[in-house]
């Protein structure tokens, strides 16, 4: 039997795809509240997804709850284009 992915893991994969495709620029990502509304999940689920991205080096959290895409990821996306 295959193990099912958590909602937060699934959302993290979607967000990674958006980062690599250039949907989110170096300016950052939408707010946690906006993402929670878009995916129809709680903010806690979004926080878990953001934690996955941060641990993977995809994003950096800044003061005042801003989330910035790391320059390493931006280099990856421009190399892929």
Secondary structure, DSSP 4 states (H G I P E B T S, - for coil): -PPPPPHHHHHHHHHHHHHHHTSS-TT----HHHHHHHHTS-HHHHHHHHHHHHHTTSEEEEGGGEEEE-HHHHHHHHHH-
